[in-house]
Amino acid sequence: MNKWVWAVLALVVVAGIGILIKQDMDYEAALTGQTTATITRTELITGAGDDDSESTHVYYSFAANGQQWEEFSILDDNQTAQFTAGQQYPLCYNPEDPSQTRLALQLGGQCPAAGG
């Protein structure tokens, strides 16, 4: 391939990464609702085959917009010891779509300010 094809390919990859980062930032900026989540269970997920990566799925319930919700967050590494059923943690959620959530600890401990 000539250098122009490589340049265009690199530009497409960089643009794609930029779009994904922007979408994640927009998602997190919308999480202005604050409540308390109750941990219901955790699950350790390990990679298959040669992939030895681990992640922790933390399942929780919470009340928002007059309803009870069940969601989960995915955390890097094995953090199952940190989360046990019945524990409560601050939770950030999107008031327009409470299925969009993150544990506040995933956002540096605080939910984004509304309109910020």
N, C-alpha and C positions, 0 to 999 in steps of 0.2 A: 504494500500500500504506500501511496505517496504521503508526503508530510501534511498535505491539506486534509486528507481523510483522517489522519491521526488528530489533527488540530480540531476538526469538527467533532470527532468522537469524544475528545477530552472536554470540549465545551458542553456537549450534551450531558456528560456524566456530572460535571460541576453544576450545571443548571439543575439537574435532577436532585442532587444532594441539597442544593439551596432551597428547592421547593419543599422537600421533606422537612428540613429544619424550620422553615417558615410555618408549615402546617402544624408542627409540634408546638411552636411558640404561640400560635393562635389558639390551639386547643388549651394550652395551659393558661393563657390570659383570660379565657372564658370561665375558669374555675373560681368564680368569685363567691360562691355560696360556701358557708362554713357550717359544719355540724360535727357530731361525734359518731365514729363508726365503731361497732362492736365486732371484734374478730370472731368468725365462726369456725374457721379451720385454716391450716396452711398445707401446702403441698410442695415437696421438693421435686423439681424437674431436672433430670440429668441428660446430657447429650447422648446421642446414639453413636455406636462404633468408636472411632478414634476421637470424637469430640467429647472432651471431658468437662465441658462447661456445665455450670449449675445455675438455676434460677429458682426463686421462691415465689409461688403463687399464694398471695394472701387474700383470703375470701372474707368479706365483711358485710354486715347489714347496717342500714342507717335510715333515718326518716328525713324526707325532704318533700316539699310541696304537698304536704298532707298525705303522703303515701310512704309505705315501707319499701326499701330497695335492697337488692342483693347484688353486689358487684365484686370485682377482685382487681388487685394490682399485681404487676409482675416486678419483682426486685432482683437485681443481680446477686449472684452467689447464694450460698446456703445461709439464710437468715431465719430458719424455722425456729431456732431457740429464742429469738427476740419476740416472736408473736405466738401467743397461746390463746385458745378459745376463751372468750369472755373478757379479754383485755379490751380497753377502749383507747382509741387514737383519734386525734383531730383529722378531719377529712375535708377536702376541698371538692366542690362539685359545680357543675354548670347549672345555674337556676333554670335555664331554658330547656335543659336536657339532663336531668339528674343521673342518667346512666353514664355520663362522662365524669369520671372521678380520678383523683389521685390522693393518696395519703399525704398529709401536709409535710411529712418528713421527706417525701420525694421532691418537694418544692422548696427546700431549705427551711422548712418548719412553719411557713406562713402561706396563707392563700393570697392570690393576687387581689389588690384593691379594686373594687368595682369602678369602672370608668378609667382605670389606670393603665 
